[in-house]
Amino acid sequence: FCGEIMTQLKAEKVRAHFDNRNEQLKFKIREGQLQKVPFMIIVGDREAENKTVSLRLRDGTEHKGLTVDQVRKIILTTIKERHFTVS
């Protein structure tokens, strides 16, 4: 399931990484927060069974029970609306 999500995001030109290390989920989430990863798509056993995901933002906000399409739209909209200013 995680591989499918990553493939969909990469098809949209979004940089994505699948952390499939044999570590606890809490440890991986904490590492992502320390690295200031903008979006973490969290898939546990329950989410994989229901084909839903949890989305955790850099600021710690978490959205649970989202479909992959909803998450993809959120990420793509955020990327599209980012504005860079040059001084």
N, C-alpha and C positions, 0 to 999 in steps of 0.2 A: 504493500500500500504506500509506504514512504517513497519507494522508488518511482511509483506512478506520479506522485505529487511532484517530485523533483524533476521528472521528465517534462511535465506540463509547464513548470515554471521556467525551465531552461529553454523550452520552445518559445516562450515569451521574452527571451533575452534577459531573464532575471538570474543574478548570481545566486546559486543555491548549493548547499552542502548538506549531506545526510550523515549524521553522526551515529554510526552503527557500532560504536565501541561497546564492549561488555562492561558498562558502568551503570550505576543506578540513574534513573531518570532525574532525580533531584540534583545529583552531581552535575549532570550535563546541563541542566537549566541554570544552575549557579555559575558554571563556567561561561555560558553564553551571556549572562548578565554582566559578568566581569569584563568580557570582551566587547561589551556594548553592541551586541548584534541587534540590528534594527527590528527584525521580525524573527520570532522563533515559532515554528509550527510544531506543536507538541502532539505526538501520537502515542498513546498508551494502548494497552490491550483493549480497553473498552472502546476507545475511539476507532481503532482498526476494525473492530467487530461491527460498529455502527456506521462505518465509512464517514466519520466526522473528524474534526480536528479542533484543537485549542490553539488560539493565536495569542502569543505573549509579545507585547511591544517593549521597546527599549525602556520606557518609563515604568514598567512593571504592571501595566494594565493587562488584564487577561480576559479574553472572550472565549467562552466554551461552547461546544456543540455546533460549530460552524461547518458548513459544507466546504468542500475544496473549491468550488466555484466562487463562493462568497469570499473566501480568503484570497483567492487569486485576484478578484476584483478590487479588494481593499489594497493589496500590495501594488497592483498596477496603477490604481488611481493615485496613490501616494507618490509613486515614482514620477508619474506624469505631472503632478501639481508642484513638484519641487522646483523652486526657483533659486538660481544661483546669481548672486550679485557680484559684479566686479568693481572694485574700488579704483 
